[in-house]
Amino acid sequence: MPDLADVQTMLKVLRTMGCECEWSKERHEARIRVPKNVTPEAPYELVKTMRASVLVLGPLTARYGRSRVSMPGGCAIGARPIDQHLKGLKALGATVELAEGYVEARASRLTGGRLDFDLITVTGTENVMMAAALAKGRTLLENAAREPEVEELARVLNKMGAKVSGAGTDIITIDGVDGLKPVDHAIIPDRIEAGTLLVAAAITGGDVLVKEAVPEHLEALIAKLREAGCTITTEGGGIRLKGPSRVRAVDVKTKEHPGFPTDMQAQVMALMTVADGTSVITENIFENRYMHVAELRRMGADITVDGAVAVVRGQSRLSGAPVMATDLRASASLVLAGLKAEGKTTVSRVYHLDRGYEHLEQKLNALGAEIHRVKG
């Protein structure tokens, strides 16, 4: 597992419940022991720092018959309600109440049911899938998320003894079992970190092999980078990108997997600020995911935003400037722009970066960048 701030937050959530969690920085390994009885609650002070903490809601309700999880609250990149999570638990027979900012769910035992998600949600699909793994009978999830991470969760559950089929398609079937057993598992490589490193090579005209990156997880990004003039091959158990002296402008529309990932939109926008031509970027997933635009403009980017559409007119150069990260992927886009910009770029609030990238500055330095972390 990567040494990320979000991983440490989830371990804190588990410890709060009474789980024993050991973290080995050297082995990149977490060991979790779950006692017979836990405190089935995720408090606000942890959930507010990482929305994904809400993923304990389904498993706790399924295994212990009750759960109390703080409502996640606001999110910098837009509204991310958990109504589909709650709809799923209700479809499995749970009673759900909202009280004092917390979701309280109860069920003596969940029972299989059919759920047609109103919209595609990754964490919603994962939460209900985990709950259904211990429900009595068969559960059918329709309009399910198809992301590689959903497939990976299904693999982990099946290793534990669950019966999940169809993950990776929009219809997932789960036949509930009475219990799950402990397993050892090495998780899939992070496709968004891999994609960010590919864009780093593209924006600098570099030649980089991203080891262990999975091409099938990055097909939409690879197609756009090739369209922009990059040469991409699979070799050595990874993906190699050779960037041109200047990329061509391409249009991008974010969409649920297997479409272009919203988590790569900011990084590709940074690339398009120095492209030859004008590109049009349309953000279809989150309504407030252009907060990096103002910071890129400080570096000389020519970007016009109208609602969900950003028009990027490529410039021959960017200039270094002090900029501020507003969220995880925005912070990555500013680092990428800084690699290309003339002069020095200082990115503040990089704690956002640490949520999803492990020692990114060290990896970029190993590729020839001049980047270092300064304590404020």
C-alpha positions as CSV (number, residue, x, y, z in Angstrom):
1,M,0.0,0.0,0.0
2,P,1.2,3.5,-0.7
3,D,2.2,5.7,2.3
4,L,-0.6,8.3,1.8
5,A,-2.3,10.7,4.2
6,D,-5.6,9.1,3.2
7,V,-4.4,5.6,4.1
8,Q,-3.3,6.9,7.5
9,T,-6.7,8.5,8.0
10,M,-8.5,5.3,7.3
11,L,-6.3,3.4,9.7
12,K,-7.2,6.1,12.3
13,V,-10.9,5.4,11.6
14,L,-10.4,1.7,12.2
15,R,-8.4,2.2,15.4
16,T,-11.2,4.5,16.7
17,M,-13.5,1.5,16.3
18,G,-11.2,-0.8,18.3
19,C,-9.3,-2.5,15.5
20,E,-5.6,-3.2,15.9
21,C,-3.8,-1.6,12.9
22,E,0.0,-1.8,12.3
23,W,1.7,0.2,9.6
24,S,5.1,-0.7,8.2
25,K,6.6,2.2,6.4
26,E,9.5,0.0,5.2
27,R,7.3,-2.7,3.8
28,H,4.4,-0.5,2.7
29,E,2.2,-2.8,4.5
30,A,-0.9,-2.5,6.8
31,R,-2.0,-5.3,9.1
32,I,-5.4,-5.1,10.5
33,R,-6.9,-7.3,13.3
34,V,-10.6,-6.9,14.0
35,P,-11.8,-7.8,17.5
36,K,-15.1,-9.7,18.0
37,N,-16.8,-6.5,19.1
38,V,-16.1,-3.0,17.7
39,T,-17.5,0.5,18.3
40,P,-19.4,0.8,15.0
41,E,-18.9,4.5,14.6
42,A,-16.9,6.9,12.4
43,P,-16.6,10.3,14.1
44,Y,-17.0,13.7,12.4
45,E,-13.4,14.8,13.1
46,L,-12.1,12.0,10.9
47,V,-14.8,11.8,8.2
48,K,-14.5,15.5,7.6
49,T,-10.8,15.1,6.5
50,M,-11.6,12.2,4.1
51,R,-15.0,11.6,2.6
52,A,-14.1,8.0,1.8
53,S,-14.4,7.3,5.5
54,V,-18.1,6.8,4.8
55,L,-17.2,3.5,3.2
56,V,-17.3,1.9,6.7
57,L,-21.1,2.4,6.7
58,G,-22.1,-0.7,4.7
59,P,-19.6,-3.2,6.2
60,L,-20.5,-2.2,9.8
61,T,-24.2,-2.5,9.2
62,A,-23.8,-5.9,7.5
63,R,-21.5,-7.4,10.1
64,Y,-22.6,-5.8,13.4
65,G,-26.2,-4.9,12.7
66,R,-25.7,-1.2,13.3
67,S,-23.5,1.7,12.3
68,R,-23.2,5.4,13.1
69,V,-21.2,7.4,10.6
70,S,-20.8,11.2,10.4
71,M,-22.3,12.8,7.3
72,P,-19.3,13.8,5.2
73,G,-20.3,17.5,4.7
74,G,-19.0,19.8,2.0
75,C,-16.3,19.0,-0.5
76,A,-14.0,21.5,-2.3
77,I,-14.7,20.2,-5.8
78,G,-18.5,20.1,-5.5
79,A,-21.5,18.4,-4.0
80,R,-20.9,14.7,-3.3
81,P,-24.1,13.5,-1.5
82,I,-24.3,10.0,-0.1
83,D,-28.0,9.5,-0.9
84,Q,-27.2,6.5,-3.2
85,H,-25.3,4.8,-0.3
86,L,-28.4,5.2,1.9
87,K,-30.8,4.1,-0.9
88,G,-28.7,0.9,-1.2
89,L,-28.8,0.1,2.5
90,K,-32.5,0.6,2.5
91,A,-32.9,-1.7,-0.5
92,L,-31.1,-4.3,1.6
93,G,-33.6,-3.9,4.5
94,A,-31.7,-1.5,6.8
95,T,-33.5,1.3,8.6
96,V,-31.7,4.6,8.1
97,E,-32.0,7.7,10.2
98,L,-30.2,11.1,10.2
99,A,-29.6,12.5,13.6
100,E,-27.3,15.3,14.8
101,G,-25.2,15.1,11.7
102,Y,-24.8,11.4,11.7
103,V,-26.2,8.5,9.6
104,E,-27.5,5.7,11.9
105,A,-28.3,2.4,10.1
106,R,-29.7,-0.7,11.7
107,A,-30.6,-4.2,10.5
108,S,-30.7,-7.6,12.4
109,R,-29.4,-9.0,9.1
110,L,-29.4,-7.4,5.7
111,T,-31.3,-9.2,3.0
112,G,-30.5,-9.3,-0.7
113,G,-32.3,-6.9,-3.0
114,R,-32.2,-5.1,-6.3
115,L,-30.8,-1.6,-6.6
116,D,-30.7,0.6,-9.7
117,F,-28.4,3.5,-8.9
118,D,-29.8,6.9,-10.0
119,L,-26.4,8.0,-11.0
120,I,-23.0,6.2,-11.3
121,T,-21.1,6.4,-8.0
122,V,-17.9,4.6,-7.2
123,T,-18.0,4.8,-3.4
124,G,-21.8,4.1,-3.4
125,T,-21.2,1.0,-5.5
126,E,-18.4,-0.1,-3.2
127,N,-20.3,0.6,0.0
128,V,-23.4,-1.4,-1.1
129,M,-21.3,-4.2,-2.6
130,M,-19.5,-4.7,0.8
131,A,-22.8,-4.6,2.6
132,A,-24.4,-7.1,0.2
133,A,-21.5,-9.5,0.6
134,L,-22.9,-10.5,4.1
135,A,-26.6,-10.1,3.3
136,K,-28.9,-13.1,3.1
137,G,-29.7,-14.0,-0.5
138,R,-28.8,-12.4,-3.8
139,T,-28.3,-8.7,-4.5
140,L,-28.3,-7.1,-8.0
141,L,-26.7,-3.7,-8.5
142,E,-27.6,-2.0,-11.7
143,N,-25.9,1.2,-13.2
144,A,-22.9,0.3,-11.0
145,A,-19.6,2.0,-11.3
146,R,-17.1,0.2,-13.6
147,E,-13.8,1.6,-12.3
148,P,-10.8,-0.6,-11.8
149,E,-11.0,0.1,-8.1
150,V,-14.5,-1.5,-8.0
151,E,-13.1,-4.6,-9.7
152,E,-10.2,-4.7,-7.2
153,L,-12.6,-4.5,-4.3
154,A,-14.6,-7.4,-5.8
155,R,-11.3,-9.4,-6.1
156,V,-10.5,-8.8,-2.4
157,L,-14.0,-9.7,-1.3
158,N,-13.9,-12.9,-3.3
159,K,-10.6,-13.9,-1.8
160,M,-12.3,-13.4,1.6
161,G,-15.0,-15.9,0.6
162,A,-17.6,-13.5,-0.9
163,K,-19.5,-14.3,-4.1
164,V,-19.3,-11.2,-6.3
165,S,-19.6,-11.4,-10.1
166,G,-19.9,-8.8,-12.8
167,A,-17.6,-6.2,-11.3
168,G,-16.2,-4.0,-14.0
169,T,-19.6,-4.0,-15.8
170,D,-22.6,-1.9,-15.0
171,I,-24.4,-4.9,-13.4
172,I,-22.9,-6.6,-10.4
173,T,-24.4,-9.7,-8.7
174,I,-23.6,-10.6,-5.1
175,D,-24.7,-13.8,-3.4
176,G,-24.4,-13.2,0.3
177,V,-22.4,-15.4,2.6
178,D,-22.4,-15.9,6.4
179,G,-18.8,-14.8,7.0
180,L,-15.6,-13.6,5.5
181,K,-12.0,-14.8,6.3
182,P,-8.8,-12.8,6.6
183,V,-6.5,-12.5,3.5
184,D,-3.2,-11.1,2.4
185,H,-3.5,-8.9,-0.7
186,A,-1.3,-6.5,-2.8
187,I,-3.4,-3.8,-4.3
188,I,-3.3,-2.6,-7.9
189,P,-1.1,0.3,-8.9
190,D,-2.7,3.8,-8.7
191,R,-3.8,4.7,-12.2
192,I,-4.1,8.4,-11.4
193,E,-0.5,8.6,-10.1
194,A,0.7,6.7,-13.2
195,G,-1.3,9.1,-15.4
196,T,0.2,12.1,-13.6
197,L,3.7,10.9,-14.2
198,L,2.9,10.3,-17.9
199,V,1.7,13.9,-18.2
200,A,4.9,15.0,-16.5
201,A,6.9,13.4,-19.3
202,A,4.6,14.9,-21.9
203,I,4.7,18.5,-20.6
204,T,8.5,18.4,-20.4
205,G,9.1,16.6,-23.7
206,G,10.7,13.8,-21.7
207,D,11.1,10.0,-22.1
208,V,9.8,8.1,-19.1
209,L,9.0,4.5,-18.3
210,V,6.3,4.3,-15.6
211,K,6.8,0.9,-14.1
212,E,3.8,-1.4,-13.2
213,A,1.3,1.0,-14.7
214,V,-1.6,-0.9,-16.2
215,P,-2.4,0.2,-19.8
216,E,-6.0,-1.1,-19.6
217,H,-6.7,1.2,-16.7
218,L,-5.5,4.3,-18.7
219,E,-6.9,3.8,-22.1
220,A,-8.8,7.1,-22.3
221,L,-5.8,9.1,-21.1
222,I,-3.4,7.2,-23.4
223,A,-5.6,7.9,-26.4
224,K,-5.6,11.7,-25.7
225,L,-1.8,11.8,-25.1
226,R,-1.3,10.0,-28.4
227,E,-3.6,12.5,-30.1
228,A,-1.5,15.2,-28.6
229,G,1.6,13.8,-30.3
230,C,3.1,11.6,-27.6
231,T,4.7,8.3,-28.5
232,I,3.4,5.6,-26.0
233,T,4.4,2.0,-25.8
234,T,4.1,-0.8,-23.3
235,E,7.3,-2.3,-22.2
236,G,9.1,-3.6,-19.2
237,G,5.9,-4.2,-17.3
238,G,4.8,-0.6,-17.6
239,I,4.1,2.3,-19.9
240,R,6.7,4.4,-21.7
241,L,6.0,7.9,-23.0
242,K,8.2,10.0,-25.2
243,G,6.9,13.6,-25.4
244,P,7.3,15.8,-28.5
245,S,9.0,19.2,-28.2
246,R,5.5,20.7,-28.0
247,V,2.2,18.8,-27.7
248,R,-0.8,19.5,-29.9
249,A,-4.0,20.8,-28.4
250,V,-6.8,18.2,-27.8
251,D,-10.3,18.4,-26.5
252,V,-11.3,16.5,-23.4
253,K,-14.6,15.6,-21.9
254,T,-14.6,13.9,-18.5
255,K,-16.9,10.9,-18.0
256,E,-17.3,7.9,-15.7
257,H,-15.0,4.9,-16.5
258,P,-14.1,3.8,-19.1
259,G,-14.4,7.5,-20.2
260,F,-11.8,10.2,-19.5
261,P,-11.2,10.3,-15.7
262,T,-12.2,13.5,-13.9
263,D,-9.1,12.9,-11.7
264,M,-6.9,13.6,-14.7
265,Q,-8.6,16.7,-15.9
266,A,-6.5,19.2,-14.0
267,Q,-3.2,17.6,-15.0
268,V,-4.2,17.5,-18.7
269,M,-5.3,21.1,-18.5
270,A,-1.8,22.0,-17.3
271,L,-0.5,20.2,-20.3
272,M,-2.8,22.0,-22.7
273,T,-1.7,25.5,-21.4
274,V,1.6,24.9,-23.4
275,A,0.0,23.1,-26.3
276,D,0.1,24.2,-29.9
277,G,-3.5,25.4,-30.5
278,T,-6.7,25.8,-28.5
279,S,-8.3,23.0,-26.5
280,V,-11.8,22.7,-25.0
281,I,-12.1,20.8,-21.7
282,T,-15.6,19.9,-20.4
283,E,-16.0,18.7,-16.8
284,N,-19.0,16.5,-16.6
285,I,-18.5,14.9,-13.1
286,F,-18.0,17.7,-10.6
287,E,-19.4,21.2,-10.8
288,N,-16.5,23.0,-9.0
289,R,-13.4,21.3,-10.4
290,Y,-11.8,24.3,-12.0
291,M,-10.3,25.9,-8.9
292,H,-6.8,25.4,-10.4
293,V,-7.6,27.7,-13.3
294,A,-6.9,30.9,-11.4
295,E,-3.6,29.5,-10.2
296,L,-2.5,28.4,-13.7
297,R,-3.4,31.9,-15.0
298,R,-0.9,33.3,-12.4
299,M,1.7,31.4,-14.4
300,G,0.7,32.9,-17.7
301,A,-1.9,30.4,-18.9
302,D,-4.8,31.7,-21.1
303,I,-7.9,29.9,-19.9
304,T,-11.5,31.0,-20.1
305,V,-14.2,29.2,-18.1
306,D,-17.9,29.2,-18.9
307,G,-19.8,26.9,-16.6
308,A,-18.5,23.3,-17.2
309,V,-16.4,24.3,-20.2
310,A,-12.9,25.6,-20.1
311,V,-11.2,27.0,-23.3
312,V,-7.4,26.7,-23.1
313,R,-5.3,28.7,-25.6
314,G,-1.9,27.2,-25.6
315,Q,1.1,29.5,-24.9
316,S,4.7,29.0,-25.9
317,R,5.8,29.5,-22.3
318,L,4.7,29.6,-18.7
319,S,6.5,31.6,-16.0
320,G,7.1,30.5,-12.5
321,A,5.0,32.1,-9.7
322,P,3.8,31.5,-6.2
323,V,0.6,29.4,-6.4
324,M,-1.7,27.7,-4.0
325,A,-3.2,24.2,-4.1
326,T,-6.9,23.9,-3.6
327,D,-7.4,20.2,-3.8
328,L,-5.6,17.0,-4.5
329,R,-5.5,17.0,-8.3
330,A,-5.2,20.7,-8.5
331,S,-2.0,20.5,-6.6
332,A,-0.6,17.9,-9.0
333,S,-1.5,20.2,-12.0
334,L,0.4,23.1,-10.4
335,V,3.5,20.9,-9.9
336,L,3.3,19.8,-13.5
337,A,3.0,23.4,-14.7
338,G,6.0,24.3,-12.5
339,L,8.1,21.6,-14.3
340,K,7.5,23.4,-17.6
341,A,7.5,27.0,-16.4
342,E,10.6,29.3,-16.7
343,G,11.9,30.3,-13.3
344,K,10.8,29.2,-9.9
345,T,7.3,28.0,-8.9
346,T,6.3,27.7,-5.3
347,V,3.3,25.6,-4.5
348,S,1.8,26.1,-1.1
349,R,-0.7,23.9,0.8
350,V,0.9,20.7,-0.5
351,Y,-0.8,18.7,2.2
352,H,-3.4,18.2,-0.5
353,L,-0.8,16.5,-2.6
354,D,0.2,14.0,0.1
355,R,-3.4,12.7,0.2
356,G,-2.9,10.9,-3.1
357,Y,0.8,11.0,-4.0
358,E,3.6,9.3,-2.1
359,H,6.8,11.4,-2.2
360,L,6.0,12.8,-5.7
361,E,8.9,15.3,-5.4
362,Q,11.4,12.5,-4.9
363,K,10.1,10.6,-8.0
364,L,10.3,13.7,-10.1
365,N,13.8,14.5,-8.9
366,A,14.9,11.0,-9.9
367,L,13.7,11.9,-13.4
368,G,15.7,15.1,-13.6
369,A,13.4,17.7,-12.1
370,E,14.7,20.3,-9.7
371,I,12.0,20.2,-7.0
372,H,12.2,20.1,-3.2
373,R,9.9,20.4,-0.2
374,V,10.2,23.4,2.1
375,K,8.6,23.5,5.5
376,G,6.5,26.6,5.9
